[in-house]
């Protein structure tokens, strides 16, 4: 297996683990990157962009990172709060008046970050056409009543969280979330990451590949009336949707960001380094440190295991062992992609791939790379 890119020799064991992801853990195409003290110490990639293994994964290959995208919305909210444009304790309705309908007038913005607003799904099963229409989505969310008492428990807002935070960003800035993200995070940091991909970039996208195993589904058997089934059944996503032009061009800030490990790390490095990344001060030290503020710890009503949520990001636990440092914050994407922000050690790392596995929030591929990196320190 030919691995491309650059790495500090002290992280040779990370490269070995990366190779094992291909030879032992079923990867097709993937990338891994990490910064320490704001410096890129490893940036590697390998494999293929397609299931037939005809198209090589290149330095500039991008792919759908699913819920790793959510960390871009967390960072955006924290940046706006740091600039004095957003009060995370204020009601969502202060910025988005229509949101007050059906008993939601007092729900604070921070509940959107902790998945505790009680709006994890839509009022009916959405078609892809409805999902791709921003106004249709936010009208539906604004009109709904919460599914449980807001703030009491988290319930993973798998698709809706990005629209909820994204609409608050839009109301404040007057820009779509994807546009604001490009101008305020991606361009300043040099992050080749897109929420809404221009068709000109389609030729360098890797196709997402479904898990071929018998346990290939992201979720096991569940009661049809369970919260989990209601949430993941509220959007009709036929097989192959994530490789379609409609999905790629839409702005779905909780699920359809396209990038690679390098671009995820470039975007998020400021969160591990007092708000500074690649010569840019994106947030004040206090603004960046606020990302670690614990909002809620509960057994998630959708994921069905305990999660401690900070400002969007989560802390690790035995259920989510993706980083050896329990003080690090992180999130992950369906199928396996990950992003870790470790302020204690000034580390930011990410793993991105196109071979889906039956995991909702990371798996052994990203975890093995993180473990190897920390062992090398």
C-alpha positions as CSV (number, residue, x, y, z in Angstrom):
1,X,0.0,0.0,0.0
2,X,1.6,3.3,-1.1
3,X,1.0,6.1,1.4
4,X,1.6,9.6,0.2
5,X,2.1,12.9,2.0
6,X,4.5,14.2,4.7
7,X,5.0,13.3,8.3
8,X,7.5,13.9,11.1
9,X,9.6,10.7,11.4
10,X,8.6,10.4,15.1
11,X,5.1,9.6,13.8
12,X,6.2,6.6,11.7
13,X,4.0,4.3,13.8
14,X,1.0,6.4,12.8
15,X,1.7,5.7,9.2
16,X,2.0,2.0,10.0
17,X,-1.5,2.1,11.6
18,X,-2.8,4.0,8.6
19,X,-1.5,1.3,6.3
20,X,-3.2,-1.3,8.5
21,X,-6.5,0.5,8.0
22,X,-6.1,-0.6,4.3
23,X,-4.6,-4.0,4.8
24,X,-6.6,-5.1,7.9
25,X,-9.6,-2.8,8.4
26,X,-11.0,-2.5,4.9
27,X,-10.3,1.1,3.9
28,X,-10.5,2.0,0.3
29,X,-9.4,5.7,0.3
30,X,-8.5,7.9,3.3
31,X,-6.5,10.7,4.7
32,X,-5.1,11.6,8.2
33,X,-3.7,14.9,9.4
34,X,-2.6,16.4,12.7
35,X,-1.2,19.7,14.0
36,X,0.7,20.2,17.2
37,X,1.2,23.7,18.5
38,X,-0.5,24.8,15.3
39,X,2.1,23.1,13.0
40,X,1.2,20.4,10.6
41,X,3.2,17.3,11.8
42,X,1.5,14.7,9.7
43,X,-0.5,15.0,6.4
44,X,-1.0,11.6,4.7
45,X,-3.4,10.0,2.3
46,X,-3.7,6.8,0.2
47,X,-6.0,4.4,-1.6
48,X,-8.7,5.2,-4.1
49,X,-11.7,7.5,-4.6
50,X,-14.0,4.7,-6.0
51,X,-15.1,1.2,-5.1
52,X,-13.6,-0.2,-8.2
53,X,-10.2,1.2,-7.2
54,X,-9.5,2.8,-10.5
55,X,-9.2,6.4,-9.3
56,X,-6.4,7.2,-7.0
57,X,-7.0,9.3,-3.8
58,X,-5.0,12.5,-4.5
59,X,-3.6,15.2,-2.3
60,X,-6.6,17.4,-3.1
61,X,-9.3,14.7,-3.0
62,X,-12.4,15.6,-1.0
63,X,-15.2,13.5,0.3
64,X,-18.3,13.7,2.5
65,X,-17.4,13.7,6.2
66,X,-21.0,13.5,7.4
67,X,-21.3,14.7,11.1
68,X,-17.7,15.8,11.4
69,X,-19.2,18.8,9.5
70,X,-21.1,19.7,12.7
71,X,-17.9,21.0,14.3
72,X,-17.8,23.8,11.7
73,X,-21.2,25.0,13.0
74,X,-20.0,24.8,16.6
75,X,-16.9,26.9,15.7
76,X,-19.1,29.4,13.8
77,X,-21.4,29.9,16.8
78,X,-18.4,30.4,19.1
79,X,-16.8,32.9,16.7
80,X,-20.0,34.9,16.5
81,X,-20.4,34.8,20.3
82,X,-16.7,35.9,20.6
83,X,-17.5,38.9,18.3
84,X,-20.4,39.9,20.4
85,X,-22.9,39.1,17.7
86,X,-24.5,36.1,19.4
87,X,-25.5,35.4,23.0
88,X,-25.4,31.7,23.5
89,X,-27.7,32.1,26.5
90,X,-30.3,34.2,24.7
91,X,-33.5,32.7,23.2
92,X,-33.2,31.4,19.7
93,X,-36.3,33.4,19.0
94,X,-34.4,36.6,19.6
95,X,-32.6,36.0,16.4
96,X,-35.2,33.9,14.6
97,X,-38.7,35.2,15.7
98,X,-40.6,32.5,13.9
99,X,-38.9,29.9,16.1
100,X,-41.0,30.9,19.1
101,X,-44.0,29.0,17.8
102,X,-45.4,26.0,19.7
103,X,-43.8,26.7,23.1
104,X,-40.2,27.4,21.9
105,X,-40.0,31.1,22.8
106,X,-37.5,30.5,25.7
107,X,-35.2,27.8,24.2
108,X,-31.7,29.3,24.4
109,X,-29.2,29.0,21.6
110,X,-26.9,26.7,23.7
111,X,-29.6,24.0,23.6
112,X,-29.1,23.8,19.8
113,X,-25.4,23.1,20.5
114,X,-26.1,20.4,23.1
115,X,-28.8,18.5,21.0
116,X,-31.3,19.3,23.8
117,X,-33.7,21.6,21.9
118,X,-36.1,18.7,21.3
119,X,-36.1,19.1,17.5
120,X,-34.1,16.1,16.3
121,X,-36.3,15.3,13.2
122,X,-39.0,16.7,10.9
123,X,-42.7,16.7,11.2
124,X,-43.0,14.2,8.4
125,X,-40.7,12.0,6.3
126,X,-38.8,14.5,4.1
127,X,-37.9,13.8,0.5
128,X,-34.5,14.8,-0.7
129,X,-36.0,17.7,-2.6
130,X,-37.5,19.0,0.7
131,X,-34.2,18.5,2.5
132,X,-32.2,20.4,-0.1
133,X,-34.6,23.4,0.2
134,X,-33.4,25.5,3.2
135,X,-36.6,27.5,3.6
136,X,-38.7,24.3,3.6
137,X,-36.5,22.9,6.4
138,X,-36.4,25.9,8.6
139,X,-40.2,26.5,8.3
140,X,-40.8,22.9,9.4
141,X,-38.5,23.2,12.4
142,X,-39.9,26.6,13.4
143,X,-43.4,25.3,13.4
144,X,-42.8,22.2,15.5
145,X,-43.3,21.7,19.2
146,X,-40.3,20.1,21.0
147,X,-40.4,16.3,21.2
148,X,-39.4,16.5,25.0
149,X,-38.8,19.1,27.6
150,X,-35.9,21.2,26.2
151,X,-32.6,21.2,28.2
152,X,-33.4,18.1,30.2
153,X,-31.7,15.5,27.9
154,X,-29.8,15.4,24.7
155,X,-31.3,13.6,21.7
156,X,-28.9,13.6,18.7
157,X,-30.1,16.1,16.1
158,X,-28.4,14.2,13.4
159,X,-29.6,16.3,10.4
160,X,-31.5,19.1,12.0
161,X,-28.7,20.6,14.2
162,X,-26.9,22.1,11.3
163,X,-30.0,23.8,10.0
164,X,-30.9,25.1,13.5
165,X,-27.5,26.7,14.1
166,X,-27.1,27.6,10.5
167,X,-30.4,29.6,10.5
168,X,-29.2,31.5,13.6
169,X,-26.0,32.3,11.7
170,X,-28.0,33.4,8.6
171,X,-30.3,35.7,10.7
172,X,-27.3,37.4,12.3
173,X,-25.0,37.7,9.2
174,X,-27.4,37.7,6.3
175,X,-25.4,35.0,4.6
176,X,-26.1,31.3,4.0
177,X,-24.1,29.2,6.4
178,X,-21.9,27.7,3.7
179,X,-21.0,31.2,2.4
180,X,-20.3,32.6,5.9
181,X,-18.1,29.5,6.7
182,X,-16.1,30.0,3.5
183,X,-15.4,33.6,4.1
184,X,-14.7,33.5,7.9
185,X,-13.1,30.1,8.5
186,X,-12.2,28.2,5.3
187,X,-10.5,31.0,3.4
188,X,-8.6,32.5,6.3
189,X,-7.2,29.1,7.4
190,X,-6.6,27.7,3.9
191,X,-9.1,24.9,4.5
192,X,-10.3,23.2,1.4
193,X,-13.6,22.4,3.0
194,X,-17.1,23.0,1.5
195,X,-20.6,23.0,2.7
196,X,-22.3,23.2,-0.6
197,X,-19.8,22.0,-3.3
198,X,-19.4,23.9,-6.6
199,X,-19.9,21.4,-9.5
200,X,-16.4,22.5,-10.7
201,X,-15.0,20.5,-7.9
202,X,-17.0,17.3,-8.5
203,X,-14.2,15.6,-10.5
204,X,-12.0,15.5,-7.4
205,X,-14.7,14.1,-5.0
206,X,-14.4,10.6,-3.7
207,X,-17.5,8.5,-3.7
208,X,-18.9,7.3,-0.4
209,X,-18.9,3.4,-0.3
210,X,-21.6,1.6,1.8
211,X,-20.4,-0.9,4.4
212,X,-20.4,-4.3,2.6
213,X,-20.6,-6.3,5.8
214,X,-23.8,-8.1,7.0
215,X,-23.9,-5.5,9.8
216,X,-23.5,-2.7,7.3
217,X,-26.3,-0.5,8.7
218,X,-25.3,2.4,10.9
219,X,-27.9,1.4,13.5
220,X,-29.0,-2.0,14.7
221,X,-32.6,-3.3,14.9
222,X,-34.9,-0.8,16.6
223,X,-38.6,-0.4,17.5
224,X,-40.3,1.6,14.7
225,X,-41.8,4.0,17.3
226,X,-38.5,4.6,19.1
227,X,-36.9,8.0,19.2
228,X,-33.9,6.7,17.2
229,X,-36.2,5.3,14.4
230,X,-38.2,8.5,14.3
231,X,-35.1,10.7,13.9
232,X,-33.3,8.6,11.3
233,X,-36.6,7.8,9.5
234,X,-37.5,11.5,9.1
235,X,-35.6,11.8,5.9
236,X,-35.8,9.6,2.9
237,X,-32.2,9.0,1.7
238,X,-32.1,6.3,-0.9
239,X,-28.8,4.4,-1.4
240,X,-26.3,6.6,-3.4
241,X,-27.9,9.9,-2.3
242,X,-24.5,11.0,-0.8
243,X,-22.9,10.7,-4.2
244,X,-25.6,12.6,-6.0
245,X,-25.2,16.2,-7.4
246,X,-28.2,17.4,-5.3
247,X,-26.7,16.2,-2.0
248,X,-23.2,17.6,-2.9
249,X,-24.5,21.1,-3.8
250,X,-27.0,21.5,-1.0
251,X,-26.1,23.2,2.3
252,X,-26.7,20.6,5.0
253,X,-24.4,21.8,7.8
254,X,-24.8,18.8,10.0
255,X,-24.0,16.2,7.5
256,X,-22.7,17.1,4.0
257,X,-19.5,19.0,4.4
258,X,-16.9,17.9,1.9
259,X,-13.2,17.9,2.7
260,X,-10.2,15.8,3.7
261,X,-8.3,15.4,6.9
262,X,-6.0,18.3,6.1
263,X,-8.9,20.7,5.5
264,X,-10.7,19.6,8.7
265,X,-7.6,20.1,10.7
266,X,-6.8,23.5,9.1
267,X,-10.4,24.7,9.9
268,X,-10.3,23.4,13.5
269,X,-6.7,24.0,14.7
270,X,-7.6,27.4,16.2
271,X,-9.8,25.6,18.8
272,X,-6.7,23.8,20.2
273,X,-4.5,26.9,20.1
274,X,-6.1,29.8,21.9
275,X,-8.0,30.8,18.8
276,X,-5.0,31.1,16.5
277,X,-4.5,29.0,13.3
278,X,-1.9,29.5,10.5
279,X,-1.2,33.1,11.4
280,X,-4.9,34.0,11.8
281,X,-6.6,35.0,15.1
282,X,-10.1,33.6,14.6
283,X,-11.2,33.8,18.2
284,X,-9.9,35.3,21.4
285,X,-8.3,32.8,23.8
286,X,-11.4,33.0,26.0
287,X,-13.7,32.5,23.0
288,X,-11.8,29.4,21.9
289,X,-11.7,28.0,25.5
290,X,-15.5,28.3,25.7
291,X,-15.7,25.3,23.4
292,X,-14.9,23.2,26.5
293,X,-17.8,24.5,28.6
294,X,-20.0,21.6,29.6
295,X,-23.6,22.1,28.8
296,X,-25.2,18.7,29.5
297,X,-24.4,15.1,30.4
298,X,-27.2,12.5,29.9
299,X,-28.0,9.3,28.2
300,X,-28.8,10.5,24.7
301,X,-32.3,9.7,23.7
302,X,-31.3,8.9,20.1
303,X,-27.8,7.5,20.3
304,X,-28.9,5.6,23.5
305,X,-25.6,5.9,25.4
306,X,-24.2,8.5,27.8
307,X,-22.7,11.7,26.2
308,X,-21.2,14.7,27.9
309,X,-21.7,17.7,25.5
310,X,-19.7,20.8,25.7
311,X,-20.4,23.7,23.2
312,X,-21.4,21.2,20.5
313,X,-18.3,19.1,20.8
314,X,-18.4,16.1,23.1
315,X,-16.0,14.8,25.7
316,X,-14.7,11.2,25.4
317,X,-16.0,8.3,27.5
318,X,-15.7,4.5,27.5
319,X,-18.5,4.6,25.0
320,X,-16.6,7.0,22.8
321,X,-12.9,6.2,23.1
322,X,-11.5,8.2,20.2
323,X,-8.8,10.1,22.1
324,X,-6.6,9.0,25.0
325,X,-6.9,12.4,26.7
326,X,-10.3,12.5,28.5
327,X,-10.1,16.4,28.5
328,X,-10.1,16.5,24.7
329,X,-13.2,17.4,22.8
330,X,-14.2,16.0,19.5
331,X,-17.0,14.8,17.2
332,X,-17.2,12.2,14.4
333,X,-19.2,11.4,11.3
334,X,-21.4,8.5,10.3
335,X,-19.2,5.8,8.8
336,X,-16.0,6.7,10.6
337,X,-14.6,10.2,10.0
338,X,-13.3,12.0,13.2
339,X,-12.0,15.3,14.5
340,X,-10.3,15.8,17.9
341,X,-9.4,19.1,19.5
342,X,-7.0,18.7,22.5
343,X,-6.2,22.0,24.1
344,X,-4.1,20.4,26.8
345,X,-1.6,19.2,24.3
346,X,-2.3,21.7,21.5
347,X,-3.2,18.9,19.2
348,X,-5.8,18.8,16.4
349,X,-6.2,15.6,14.4
350,X,-8.6,14.2,11.9
351,X,-9.3,11.0,10.0
352,X,-11.4,11.1,6.8
353,X,-12.4,8.1,4.6
354,X,-14.8,7.0,1.9
355,X,-15.4,3.4,3.0
356,X,-18.4,3.6,5.4
357,X,-18.4,1.3,8.4
358,X,-21.3,0.4,10.7
359,X,-20.5,3.2,13.2
360,X,-22.5,6.4,14.0
361,X,-19.7,8.3,15.7
362,X,-16.3,7.0,14.7
363,X,-14.7,3.6,14.8
364,X,-11.4,1.7,15.3
365,X,-9.7,3.2,12.2
366,X,-9.7,6.8,13.6
367,X,-9.1,5.6,17.1
368,X,-6.1,3.5,16.2
369,X,-4.5,6.5,14.5
370,X,-5.1,8.8,17.5
371,X,-3.7,6.2,19.9
372,X,-0.5,5.8,17.8
373,X,0.0,9.6,17.6
374,X,-0.3,10.0,21.3
375,X,2.1,7.1,21.9
376,X,4.7,8.9,19.8
377,X,4.6,12.1,21.8
